[in-house]
Amino acid sequence: MIDLRSDTVTKPSEGMREAMARAPVGDDVYGEDPTVNALQERVASLLGKAAALFVPSGTMANQLGLRLHAQPGQEVIVESRSHMVRYEQGAGGALAGVQFHWLATSNGILSPEQVEGAIRPRDPHTIQTALISVENTHNSGGGTVYRLKSVEQIQAVAERHQIPMHLDGARLFNAVVAADVSASEYARHFDTISCCLSKGLGAPAGSLIATSIPGAIDRLRRFRRMYGGAMRQAGILAAAGLYALEHNIARLKDDHERAKRLARALHTIPHIRVNPDAVETNIVFFEVIGTALPPSELVTALKREGVLLNAVGGSQFRAVTHLDIREEDVDTAAQVLRHILTA
Ligand SMILES: *Cc1c(COP(=O)(O)O)cnc(C)c1O
């Protein structure tokens, strides 16, 4: 199967499994898992922050960020199609008690003017803005990357209004590789940063949230416990994360090249509308138009030919490249699509 549904479908490599099997472990609730501690220090240092906390999922990392920064009844500025809005089961409202102030964009990238316009006045009538959250890369925006300059400008707005900034960096390392900006250069503009090990980095599970706010790690650790995310001999998972950080960051550029290659191939296929120039990282959104084939049937037909990808609403589809997708897989997937759409 050529599985282009998501970069979460990767399976741990032999080397990663060996690292997991060998990992020294302890009870992380007692702070005694040496591998978890090593991973937390490694990520804190990569992001230029004082500390980081290992959590089971990116959703939990984001939710701990919301819980840390916002009081129930406050508002969080986000892009309208961000992961926190669409794919976290309303946890921002359910668990942190926040209301989202969504800002619509064409490609997921907020402008500083938009953010500034959304900050609420500090008067007794109006809901208060607690946090600005930025997603980089932006998943539903098409794996789009923030220019460092835009982040700087958004942070200047945040600072002027004294509002903290959270980065949903589930795919921060894709942005790092695509923009050639270090993780810490991006991260210095944020008060908290979440990042996933289980997307393009290829680990089976795990995310981290990093911060330099004094005392925040202790509060985050308590919230992690509250949310059921405190684990015991989690070093087995952390070892996979350390392995991923060591071996799988630089190679993300291969995923980006393969996504671009796929978009260019799709561009030549009748009924497909795609803009290869819009592909910045490992995510390709494309449209299938002018065919009688409903999206779900196209997905089924592709599956029969050994290609998996997602229909994401209307005539839109999403394909994602990753560690387990070779260049020839991309070519095969495009051929299969051409065959089905021109049959
Ligand atoms: C995948 C993802 C997350 C976290 O997802 P989990 O499945 O909870 O690990 C967060 N933000 C973005 C943008 C993502 O793509």
The ligand as a Tripos MOL2 file, in Angstrom:
@<TRIPOS>MOLECULE
LIG
   15    15     1     0     0
SMALL
NO_CHARGES

@<TRIPOS>ATOM
      1 C1         -1.3690   16.2640   14.2770 C.3       1 LIG1
      2 C2         -1.4750   17.6480   14.7550 C.ar      1 LIG1
      3 C3         -1.5740   17.9470   16.1220 C.ar      1 LIG1
      4 C4         -1.6290   16.9080   17.2050 C.3       1 LIG1
      5 O1         -2.2690   15.7540   16.8950 O.3       1 LIG1
      6 P1         -2.2730   14.4420   17.7850 P.3       1 LIG1
      7 O2         -2.9230   13.4960   16.8700 O.co2     1 LIG1
      8 O3         -3.0480   14.7550   18.9950 O.co2     1 LIG1
      9 O4         -0.8520   14.1130   18.1100 O.co2     1 LIG1
     10 C5         -1.6190   19.2580   16.4840 C.ar      1 LIG1
     11 N1         -1.5550   20.2400   15.5800 N.ar      1 LIG1
     12 C6         -1.4350   19.9980   14.2620 C.ar      1 LIG1
     13 C7         -1.3290   21.1380   13.3180 C.3       1 LIG1
     14 C8         -1.4050   18.6900   13.8020 C.ar      1 LIG1
     15 O5         -1.3070   18.4570   12.4910 O.3       1 LIG1
@<TRIPOS>BOND
     1     1     2 1
     2     2     3 ar
     3     2    14 ar
     4     3     4 1
     5     3    10 ar
     6     4     5 1
     7     5     6 1
     8     6     7 2
     9     6     8 1
    10     6     9 1
    11    10    11 ar
    12    11    12 ar
    13    12    13 1
    14    12    14 ar
    15    14    15 1
@<TRIPOS>SUBSTRUCTURE
     1 LIG1         1 GROUP 0 **** ****
